[in-house]
Amino acid sequence: MNVLMPLLLILIVGGMFTLVITMMVRGQRSRARGMEERAAALRLVRERGWSHQPATYGVIDRLCGMAPLPIRGRNLKASHYITGEFRGRGFCCFEYTTGTLNVNDGPGRNQPVFWTVFAVTAPSPGPELVVRRPQALDGMTQRGRVVQLGVLEFDEAFRVITDDESFARDALTGGVVPFLSTDTRATKDAPIRLHNDELLTWRRGRLSPQDLDERLNYLCDVLDRIPPQVWSTI
């Protein structure tokens, strides 16, 4: 026993040391990979003639109301704020960070968490509308009430949150519901949110060149499936 205890202690300390080193190496690789992807994305932005600002303050305040952005915010920072035109629509995308010590930076303040947010201009302003995968506190949302559209598979897989049920039904039940039910981008948890005259989606992670086309195409595909008359009746 006198021999085993020191050996056991050595193994435990060695295992903890190895774990710490492994996590540090993985973190460094992840940061390096993120920097490479962001550099590639910015090269693509320049090639397409889009505008890029390394940092903006207050520009994204208009999009507050749902995580990853706070319910309300003022002078929020957006990193790598990109604007341009895609498939005939204006758009913006940016990185946003939660988990910092700034009280305006949204939920969680222990470790920085990076998000990439995309927004495409809709034909007209509309009532707040969110379509996303189910979450634990859906019944306590502050952004409207959960609406079921009467399509069993869709209602089980997604949550529609709005205060304007009539608009939600008119906008979604024709082409959007079958599209979201089968499109791999939607089934991989790509929420959509109509906020004023912009349709948004977001994901956890930093900007990458693959995201630019994939996410912007996704938003445009959703907008293409909303009947034009829906916007004219608002």
N, C-alpha and C positions, 0 to 999 in steps of 0.2 A: 504493500500500500504506500509506503514511504517513497518508493521509486515511481509508482504509477502516477501519483498526484503531480509531481513536477513535469512528467512527460505530458500528462493531460493538459496542464496549464500552458506548456510550450505549444502544443497542437492548437489550442484555442486561440492563443495570441497570434500564432502564425496564420491561422485561418482568417482572423479578423484583419490582419495586415494585408493578406492577399486580396481579400474582398475590397478593402479600401483602394488598393492600387488598381484593381480591375475596374472599379467604378470611375476612378480618375481618368484612366486611359480611355474608357468608353465615352466619358464626357468630353474629353479633348477631341476624340474622333468625331463625335456628333457635332461639336462646334465647328470643326474644320469642314465637315460635310455641309453644314448649314451655310457657311460663308461661301463655299464654292457654288452651291445652288443659287444663293442670292446674287452672286456676281454674274452667273449665267442668265438669271432672270433680268437683271439690269442691262445686260448686253442686248437681250431681245427687245427690251423697252426702247433702247436707243435705235435699234435697227428699224423698228416700226414707227418711229417718230412720235412716240408718246411722251408725255411730260412726267418728270420725276423730281420729287423734293425729298431730300434725305430725312427731314423732319418737319412736321407742321404742328401748330398748337391752335386748338379751337375749331378747326375745320370739321372734325368728325363729331363735334358736340350734337349736330343735327340728327345723328343716328342713335343717340342714347335711347334706352328703354328696355333692353334685353341683353343678357350676358351673351358674349363676353364683354360687351360694353356695359357700363353701369346704367341704372335706371335714370339717373340724372348726372350730368357732368358739365364742367366748365373748364375751358382751356385745356382739353385733353390732348395728349401727345399721340400723334400717329407717326410711325417710322416708315420710310420708303413709300410715300404717298404718290401713287401713280394715277394719272388721268389720261383719257384718250377716247377713241371711238372703236367699237368692235361690233361687226355685223350691223352697222348703221345706227348703233345706239351709243350714247355716252356712257362712260363707266368710270369708276375709281376702284382702287384696291390699295391696301396698306397693311402694315404689321401693327398690332396692338399688344401691349404687355400688361398682364395682370400679375398680382402676387408681389408687388413692390410695396414700399412703405408709404407711398402717396395715397391718401385716403380717397382720391378720385379715381383710382386705377381699378376699381371693380372688385369682384369677389376674390378672397384669398390673398394674404399678404406675407407669406413665409418664403416662398420660392418664386422667382420670375417664371411666368408661363407665357409663351409666345403664341399669338393667334394671327392668322391671315384672314382679312375680311374683304369681300368683294361686293360691289354694288353696281347694278346696271339700271339706267333710267327707264322707267315705265312710261307708257303712252300718256298717262294722266295720274294725278294723285288719287289714292284710294284709301279706304279704311284699313286700320292696322290688321294684318292677317299673318299668321305664323303657321307653317306646316313643318313638323319635325317628328322624330321618333319619340315614343313614350318616355316620360321621366317620372321619378318618384312623386314629385309634388305638383303634378299637373292640375290637380283640383284646387290648388292654392295660388295659381298664377295671377299676377297683377296686370296682365296684358290682355284680358278678355276672358271668355269662357270657352270650354271645350265643346266643339260642335261635331256631331257625327253625321256623315253624309249619306248613310244608308247603304254603303258598299262594304260588306262584311270584311273582306280581306284588307281593304284599305283602312277601315276604321280600327282594325286590330293592330296594324303595322305603323300607323301614323296618328298624330294628334293635330287637329285643326283648331287653332285658338283665335278667336275674333269676337268682337261685339256686334258684328253685322253679318248675321247668318245668311241673309238673302244674298249679299254680295259674294260670300264664300261659296255658296252653292252655284251661283251663276258663273263664277270664275273658274271653279275647279272641276265640277262634275263632268263637263264635256270631254276635254282632252287631257287635262292635267292629272286627274286621278289615275287613269290607265298608264300614263307616262311615268309617274312617280312610282307606281306599283311594280314596274318592270325594269326601269332604268337602273343600272348598277351604281351610278353616282348617287342616286337617292337612297338606294338600299344600303350604301356604305355610310349612312348617317351624314347627309349633306342637307341641313335644314334650309328652309327658305323663309324669308320674312319680307312682306310688303310694308314699307314704312313711307308714308307720304307718296312721293313719286319715284321711289327707288326700290328695287327688288334685291335683297341681300342674301348671301350665304357666307359661311365661315367654316374654318377648320382649325384645329390645334396644330401649331407648327409654324415654321417660318416660310417666307416667300420662296417659291421654286418656279423654274420655267415651265414645268409641266402643269402647274396650277393655273397659270395665266390662261391658257387655252381651254383647259378642262372645265374650270369653274365658270369662266365667262360664257362658254358655249352652253353650259348647263343652265345658267340663268336665262340666256336668250331662248333656249329651247322651251323653258317654262313659259316665258312671255309669249312666244309664238303660239302656244296652245290655249291661251286665254282668249275667249271670243272678243272681237273688237267692240261689239255693242255693249259689253260690260263697262267699258271705260266711258262710253258716251252717255250712260244713264246715271253716272255719279254726280 
